[in-house]
Amino acid sequence: MKRSGLILSLMVALSLVLAPGAFAAKREKFGADKRHEEVKKELRTIKTSKEEFKWKMVMPWSKGLLFYDMAQHFADSVALASGGRLEIKLFSAGELVGAMESFDAVSKGSAEVGHDWPGYWKGKNENFVSFASVPFGLDTEGYNIWLYERGGLEQMQELYGRYNLYALPGGNGGQEMGFFSNKKATKMADFKGMRVRTPGWYMDIMNSLGASVTPLPGGEVYLALERGVIDAAEFSSPAINFPMGFDEITKYVIEPGVHQPSVQCALFFNKDAYNKLPADLKWIVDIAAKETQLWSTAWQENLNIDAIKLFKEKVEFVRMDDEAITAFAKKTKEYLDDLKTKHPDVKKTLDSQEKFKEDFSQWREVRSGLTPWPLEDFIKGKRLQ
């Protein structure tokens, strides 16, 4: 009897554990997928379309750059998911239009889609740089959260929308390397008088610090370094930089890459072409873009492992001292604050990004100290990145 009584008690206890609401939350659910309700509505009317589309994609990249591979990955994902109903043919820089003509070509409808680093369109609106790379700005994690959850994508689409374009994030290459240099610059004074290559806002910041800066196209950087026209240059992440061979003609790499804590790319579509797509293909485009965003970072960072090893065989990595990094940060804040007074678009976007950084800072601080270094290094006291 005792044994049967014990079994009965256990069964009763188990039924209570498994009963709905046995451990009801004290608060309502924390957060929800906002897309779920939209999808439910879509599924009532959406149908698999039979119409087929063939699009052209233009870009600033040559086939030798990994940015080109990001664009190809997106096109491949769309083709697979649509069963070939939407095919996108890539044209590298110069094949259909010039590298810096891709934006206008898509805007006017000469091509249906483009891939870019938004900062290239700085001359059209300063705020394009905010969606590309901001000195001391968002890292890859930050861009993803800000774009998808904090209204960044809506701001991005509003800006591109002024030019008859619809935009989506289209790949993130992570943090960029610093300057490949023939001068070992670690202090602020070392950069004065240096002839360097960098684009975007960092070009203006470096000029204000006494450097002489030119935003050379990527294809011209090697020759300029080799001939001594410039003393130093930055371009992109380790894996993207390696094929360019800068380590063959320079002695140092000056870290960290404060100019671009993250390199964010975009896909931009001619609005008229995009609007002609049936609903199911629009969803495929959207999901393929997100898949490209996720894949690109993992792919790039894994490639960086070997790229850094190869670089270290030829160049010495040096680090700016804390005083220099702080001075760069102060100068950057002055520059960005001035930009914001002149350009309301820039103010709106940068303020939004800073607000996210501020809001996220408490969790960032609480979780710090657990950087996943090799366990032996962690045991020896290595904690922070």
Secondary structure, 3 states (H helix, E strand, C coil): CHHHHHHHHHHHHHHHHHCCCCCCCCCCCCCCCCHHHHHHHHHHHCCCCCCCEEEEEECCCCCCCHHHHHHHHHHHHHHHHCCCCEEEEEECCCCCCCHHHHHHHHHHCCCCEEEECHHHHCCCCHHHHHHCCCCCCCCHHHHHHHHHHCCHHHHHHHHHHCCCEEEEEEEECCCCCCEEECCCCCCHHHHCCCEEECCHHHHHHHHHCCCEEECCCHHHHHHHHHCCCCCEECCCCHHHHHHHCHHHCCCEEEECCCCCCCCEEEEEEEHHHHHCCCHHHHHHHHHHHHHHHHHHHHHHHHHHHHHHHHHCCCCEEEECCHHHHHHHHHHHHHHHHHHHHHCHHHHHHHHHHHHHHHHHHHHHHHHCCCCCCCHHHHHCCCCCC
